[in-house]
Amino acid sequence: MLLYIPLGVFLYVFLPKAPFWVLLLTPAFISHLAESLQGLLLPARYSTIDDVIHNGIGGALGVLIAAGIHRLMKSK
């Protein structure tokens, strides 16, 4: 979960014109893709929906943190 927070910040900073809902959902999509590839390519590895959910929450937190910081800096 913590490793996806920087991804959320990165998305917010480098995709400023993207709709906010896209920024919130992209980390979950990336996590789903990573877990699916691990399940397919690494036979000893199993993926769980919990990983996707937690990583998605971490990424969404990163987006929200970046948006909050941006809003604070903009108001000053």
VEXFIDO-414529 format. One record per residue: residue in three letters; x negated, y, z negated of N, C-alpha, C in turn. Coordinates in steps of 0.05 Angstrom, whole numbers. Layout:
# VEXFIDO-414529
(pt "ALA"; (X; Y; Z); (X; Y; Z); (X; Y; Z))
...
END
This chain:
# VEXFIDO-414529
(pt "MET"; (-16; -24; 0); (0; 0; 0); (-18; 25; 0))
(pt "LEU"; (-38; 25; -17); (-55; 49; -19); (-71; 54; 7))
(pt "LEU"; (-77; 33; 21); (-93; 36; 46); (-77; 49; 68))
(pt "TYR"; (-51; 48; 66); (-34; 60; 87); (-28; 90; 82))
(pt "ILE"; (-33; 100; 58); (-28; 128; 53); (-45; 146; 71))
(pt "PRO"; (-71; 140; 75); (-86; 157; 94); (-75; 155; 122))
(pt "LEU"; (-64; 132; 130); (-52; 130; 157); (-29; 150; 159))
(pt "GLY"; (-12; 152; 139); (10; 171; 139); (0; 199; 141))
(pt "VAL"; (-21; 206; 126); (-32; 233; 128); (-43; 238; 156))
(pt "PHE"; (-57; 219; 166); (-69; 221; 193); (-47; 226; 214))
(pt "LEU"; (-25; 211; 212); (-3; 214; 231); (9; 242; 229))
(pt "TYR"; (13; 252; 205); (25; 278; 201); (7; 300; 213))
(pt "VAL"; (-19; 298; 208); (-38; 318; 217); (-42; 318; 247))
(pt "PHE"; (-44; 294; 259); (-52; 292; 287); (-28; 289; 306))
(pt "LEU"; (-4; 286; 296); (20; 286; 313); (41; 306; 302))
(pt "PRO"; (34; 331; 302); (51; 352; 290); (78; 355; 304))
(pt "LYS"; (79; 349; 329); (104; 353; 344); (123; 328; 344))
(pt "ALA"; (113; 306; 332); (130; 282; 331); (153; 286; 311))
(pt "PRO"; (176; 275; 317); (199; 276; 298); (191; 264; 271))
(pt "PHE"; (201; 276; 250); (193; 267; 223); (200; 238; 218))
(pt "TRP"; (223; 229; 228); (231; 201; 224); (212; 182; 238))
(pt "VAL"; (200; 190; 260); (181; 174; 274); (156; 171; 257))
(pt "LEU"; (147; 193; 245); (123; 193; 228); (128; 174; 204))
(pt "LEU"; (152; 174; 193); (158; 157; 170); (159; 128; 177))
(pt "LEU"; (168; 121; 201); (171; 93; 209); (147; 80; 223))
(pt "THR"; (129; 97; 233); (106; 86; 248); (88; 69; 231))
(pt "PRO"; (82; 76; 206); (65; 58; 189); (78; 30; 186))
(pt "ALA"; (104; 29; 182); (117; 3; 180); (115; -13; 206))
(pt "PHE"; (117; 0; 228); (114; -13; 254); (86; -24; 257))
(pt "ILE"; (66; -7; 251); (38; -16; 253); (33; -39; 234))
(pt "SER"; (43; -38; 210); (40; -60; 191); (53; -86; 202))
(pt "HIS"; (77; -83; 213); (90; -107; 225); (73; -119; 247))
(pt "LEU"; (62; -102; 264); (45; -111; 286); (20; -125; 275))
(pt "ALA"; (8; -114; 255); (-16; -126; 244); (-10; -153; 231))
(pt "GLU"; (12; -154; 216); (20; -179; 203); (27; -200; 223))
(pt "SER"; (40; -192; 244); (48; -211; 265); (23; -223; 279))
(pt "LEU"; (4; -205; 285); (-21; -214; 298); (-37; -232; 280))
(pt "GLN"; (-37; -226; 254); (-51; -244; 235); (-38; -271; 234))
(pt "GLY"; (-12; -271; 234); (3; -297; 233); (-2; -314; 258))
(pt "LEU"; (-5; -300; 280); (-9; -315; 306); (-38; -323; 310))
(pt "LEU"; (-56; -306; 303); (-84; -311; 309); (-101; -324; 287))
(pt "LEU"; (-92; -322; 263); (-107; -333; 240); (-90; -355; 227))
(pt "PRO"; (-95; -380; 233); (-79; -402; 223); (-79; -404; 193))
(pt "ALA"; (-100; -396; 179); (-101; -399; 150); (-87; -375; 136))
(pt "ARG"; (-79; -356; 152); (-67; -331; 141); (-37; -333; 145))
(pt "TYR"; (-22; -326; 125); (7; -324; 129); (16; -295; 122))
(pt "SER"; (35; -286; 137); (44; -258; 133); (71; -259; 118))
(pt "THR"; (76; -238; 103); (102; -236; 89); (115; -209; 94))
(pt "ILE"; (141; -209; 91); (155; -184; 95); (148; -164; 73))
(pt "ASP"; (141; -174; 49); (132; -156; 27); (109; -139; 35))
(pt "ASP"; (90; -151; 50); (67; -135; 59); (76; -113; 78))
(pt "VAL"; (93; -119; 96); (103; -98; 114); (118; -76; 99))
(pt "ILE"; (135; -84; 80); (150; -64; 65); (131; -46; 49))
(pt "HIS"; (112; -59; 34); (94; -43; 18); (76; -25; 34))
(pt "ASN"; (66; -35; 56); (49; -18; 74); (66; 5; 86))
(pt "GLY"; (91; -1; 93); (108; 20; 104); (113; 42; 84))
(pt "ILE"; (118; 33; 59); (122; 53; 37); (97; 70; 33))
(pt "GLY"; (74; 57; 33); (49; 72; 30); (45; 92; 52))
(pt "GLY"; (50; 84; 77); (47; 103; 99); (67; 126; 98))
(pt "ALA"; (92; 120; 90); (112; 141; 87); (104; 160; 64))
(pt "LEU"; (93; 150; 43); (83; 167; 21); (61; 186; 32))
(pt "GLY"; (43; 175; 48); (23; 192; 60); (34; 215; 77))
(pt "VAL"; (55; 209; 93); (68; 229; 109); (81; 250; 90))
(pt "LEU"; (94; 241; 69); (108; 259; 51); (87; 277; 35))
(pt "ILE"; (65; 265; 28); (44; 280; 14); (33; 301; 32))
(pt "ALA"; (27; 294; 57); (16; 313; 76); (36; 335; 82))
(pt "ALA"; (62; 328; 84); (82; 349; 89); (85; 367; 65))
(pt "GLY"; (83; 357; 41); (84; 373; 17); (61; 392; 15))
(pt "ILE"; (37; 382; 20); (13; 400; 20); (15; 421; 41))
(pt "HIS"; (24; 413; 65); (27; 433; 87); (47; 455; 79))
(pt "ARG"; (69; 446; 67); (89; 466; 59); (79; 485; 37))
(pt "LEU"; (64; 474; 18); (52; 491; -2); (32; 511; 9))
(pt "MET"; (15; 502; 28); (-5; 520; 40); (9; 541; 58))
(pt "LYS"; (31; 533; 71); (45; 552; 88); (59; 574; 72))
(pt "SER"; (68; 568; 48); (82; 587; 32); (63; 608; 19))
(pt "LYS"; (38; 602; 18); (19; 620; 5); (8; 641; 24))
END
